């Protein structure tokens, strides 16, 4: 939920491995990270270059994951997941849980092979969801 974002000074953006089909369509890790970072900055969210640059003890980051499955008709089913992850404290022990997912959104989209670049629009909309929750918490 959005309340887990309260008090965070910003986030780092991490893009997991991009599936080959998306990479060939121009959606490289750098491009996807750029799409997310631009949406965050435009929404007023501070983007840190690394977790080390983040002054918060939580070291929050936004994690983008993608999976693409080629379908028999030549189209693709693309699963998109975006998680805010941070270090949190357990309520029942003294342990710290590293990289706990505290916010998330996801989508499953079906696109023709020629329309794979439009997956960037879906990613941008997911980042906008994060920005809306960020603003509501701050």
C-alpha positions as CSV (number, residue, x, y, z in Angstrom):
1,X,0.0,0.0,0.0
2,X,0.9,3.6,-0.4
3,X,1.3,4.3,3.3
4,X,4.5,2.2,3.2
5,X,6.0,4.9,1.1
6,X,5.6,7.5,3.9
7,X,8.9,9.0,5.0
8,X,11.0,7.6,2.2
9,X,13.2,10.3,0.7
10,X,13.2,8.6,-2.8
11,X,14.0,5.4,-4.5
12,X,16.6,3.8,-6.8
13,X,15.2,2.1,-9.9
14,X,16.4,-1.4,-10.8
15,X,15.3,-3.2,-13.9
16,X,15.7,-7.0,-13.9
17,X,16.8,-8.9,-17.1
18,X,14.8,-7.8,-20.1
19,X,13.4,-10.8,-22.1
20,X,15.0,-11.2,-25.6
21,X,11.8,-10.2,-27.5
22,X,11.5,-6.9,-25.7
23,X,15.2,-6.2,-25.9
24,X,15.1,-6.8,-29.7
25,X,12.1,-4.4,-29.9
26,X,14.3,-1.6,-28.3
27,X,13.2,-2.0,-24.7
28,X,16.7,-2.5,-23.2
29,X,17.4,-2.2,-19.4
30,X,18.6,1.3,-19.9
31,X,15.5,2.3,-21.9
32,X,13.1,0.8,-19.4
33,X,15.0,2.4,-16.4
34,X,14.8,5.7,-18.3
35,X,11.1,5.4,-18.8
36,X,10.5,4.7,-15.1
37,X,12.9,7.3,-13.8
38,X,11.5,10.0,-16.1
39,X,7.9,9.3,-14.8
40,X,9.1,9.4,-11.2
41,X,11.0,12.6,-11.6
42,X,8.1,14.3,-13.5
43,X,5.9,13.2,-10.5
44,X,8.3,14.7,-8.0
45,X,9.9,11.5,-6.7
46,X,13.6,11.7,-6.0
47,X,15.5,9.1,-7.9
48,X,18.8,7.9,-6.4
49,X,21.6,6.6,-8.6
50,X,22.2,3.7,-6.1
51,X,21.0,2.4,-2.7
52,X,24.3,3.8,-1.2
53,X,23.3,7.3,-2.3
54,X,19.9,6.9,-0.5
55,X,20.2,8.4,3.0
56,X,17.3,6.4,4.4
57,X,17.9,3.3,6.4
58,X,15.3,1.5,4.4
59,X,17.3,1.8,1.1
60,X,14.1,1.7,-0.9
61,X,14.2,0.8,-4.5
62,X,11.6,0.3,-7.3
63,X,12.1,-3.1,-8.9
64,X,10.8,-3.7,-12.5
65,X,10.4,-7.3,-13.7
66,X,9.2,-8.5,-17.1
67,X,8.5,-11.9,-18.6
68,X,7.5,-12.4,-22.3
69,X,5.9,-15.6,-23.7
70,X,5.7,-16.1,-27.5
71,X,2.2,-17.4,-28.4
72,X,1.5,-19.7,-31.4
73,X,-0.1,-16.9,-33.4
74,X,3.1,-14.8,-33.2
75,X,1.9,-12.4,-30.5
76,X,3.3,-12.1,-27.0
77,X,1.9,-12.3,-23.5
78,X,4.0,-9.9,-21.4
79,X,3.8,-10.0,-17.6
80,X,5.0,-6.8,-15.9
81,X,5.6,-6.4,-12.2
82,X,6.8,-3.4,-10.3
83,X,7.6,-3.6,-6.6
84,X,8.9,-1.1,-4.1
85,X,11.3,-2.9,-1.9
86,X,12.9,-1.8,1.3
87,X,14.5,-3.0,4.5
88,X,11.8,-3.4,7.2
89,X,11.9,-4.5,10.9
90,X,10.0,-7.6,12.1
91,X,7.3,-7.0,14.6
92,X,8.0,-10.3,16.4
93,X,11.8,-10.4,16.4
94,X,14.7,-8.0,16.3
95,X,15.6,-9.0,12.8
96,X,15.6,-6.8,9.7
97,X,14.0,-8.1,6.6
98,X,16.0,-6.9,3.6
99,X,14.3,-6.2,0.3
100,X,10.7,-6.8,1.5
101,X,8.1,-5.8,-1.1
102,X,6.1,-3.0,0.5
103,X,4.2,-1.8,-2.6
104,X,3.4,-3.5,-5.9
105,X,1.5,-3.3,-9.2
106,X,1.4,-5.6,-12.2
107,X,-0.1,-6.2,-15.6
108,X,-0.5,-8.9,-18.1
109,X,-0.7,-7.5,-21.7
110,X,-1.1,-9.2,-25.0
111,X,0.6,-7.6,-28.0
112,X,1.5,-8.4,-31.5
113,X,5.2,-8.8,-32.2
114,X,5.2,-5.5,-34.1
115,X,3.6,-3.7,-31.1
116,X,6.1,-4.8,-28.4
117,X,7.5,-1.2,-28.1
118,X,4.2,-0.1,-26.7
119,X,4.9,-2.1,-23.6
120,X,6.8,1.0,-22.6
121,X,3.5,2.8,-22.3
122,X,2.2,0.2,-19.8
123,X,5.4,0.6,-17.8
124,X,5.0,4.3,-17.8
125,X,1.4,3.9,-16.5
126,X,2.6,1.6,-13.7
127,X,5.2,4.2,-12.7
128,X,2.3,6.7,-12.6
129,X,0.5,4.5,-10.2
130,X,3.5,4.5,-7.9
131,X,3.7,8.3,-8.2
132,X,0.1,8.7,-7.3
133,X,0.6,6.5,-4.2
134,X,3.8,8.4,-3.4
135,X,2.0,11.8,-3.5
136,X,-0.9,10.5,-1.4
137,X,1.7,9.3,1.3
138,X,3.7,12.5,1.2
